[in-house]
Amino acid sequence: MSISTPGGPERRPTVVSTGKKPAAGRPAAADKPSGGKAGAGKGTPRQTAGGKGRKPIAPVKVSQGRAWGPIALFVAVGVLAAAIIGYGAFAAYRGSQPWQERADAINGVVDFRKKDKALVEGGKHQQGAIKYDVLPPVAGPHNPSWQNCMGDVYDAPIANEHAVHSLEHGTVWITYRPDLPADQVAKLKAKVQGKDKLMLSPFDGLDKPISLQAWGFQLKVDNADDGRIDEFIKTLRVNASIEGPNANCAQGVTATGTTPRDLGQQMPEQPTQ
């Protein structure tokens, strides 16, 4: 390298040779940092035998699987909660339906209110024997006197004319074949005895072992263990009345026999206060 000065020839810098060559793999003395041995200065990484500085070791990340146990439990609880809420909503919906719709939903029930509206008009009192097209009868003209229906259990057939009047008051009348086994009769008796607006009696000529009647409705089943019996009672007892929930069921005819009793106009159909 030459240095040019103004007005004069170029001068080259004087290089002083020490006569020594730097050792192979080591920097020249001019490249060493001042203040001590090479690599001894602050901030200078210590060199390894290979001449490279040691790098910090990064932590090794261990991949862990998902905790499936708590997740599965959370999902199961969520599904159960949704099922409970759904069932509650469905039950509330069913409970809000008109009782007649719930009655029609009972498998096998016959709704005469839809089949024969004239039959279920009510209020048609007449004396003497009455011919019924539906047996056991579910509605129609009837005797002015009703059959006592305060959970009465009759061990012999009763008059249709009195029984139909009881149906008009909201009673569920359960009938059964006279040859129904005693244990089956006992189960029916337990459902009826002592309960207002229910009554039980045998009935000749049934085409099914057991037949249930409410005003305008009928259900026939094969045995007393059929769950539809309780559903029929729950849905139609009192509700099926066309004279209101307070129609009288006490002070009725308590005698058995299929011949109606002409007692004239019986006691008030609404109980006195």
RAFEN-V68244 format. One record per helix or strand of 3 or more residues. SS is the DSSP state (H for helix, E for strand). FROM is the first residue (numbers start at 0). LEN is the number of residues. If there is no record, write none. Layout:
# RAFEN-V68244
ss->SS from->FROM len->LEN
ss->SS from->FROM len->LEN
This chain:
# RAFEN-V68244
ss->H from->28 len->3
ss->H from->67 len->29
ss->H from->98 len->6
ss->H from->111 len->4
ss->E from->149 len->4
ss->H from->159 len->9
ss->E from->171 len->5
ss->H from->181 len->11
ss->E from->197 len->5
ss->E from->209 len->5
ss->E from->216 len->5
ss->H from->227 len->9
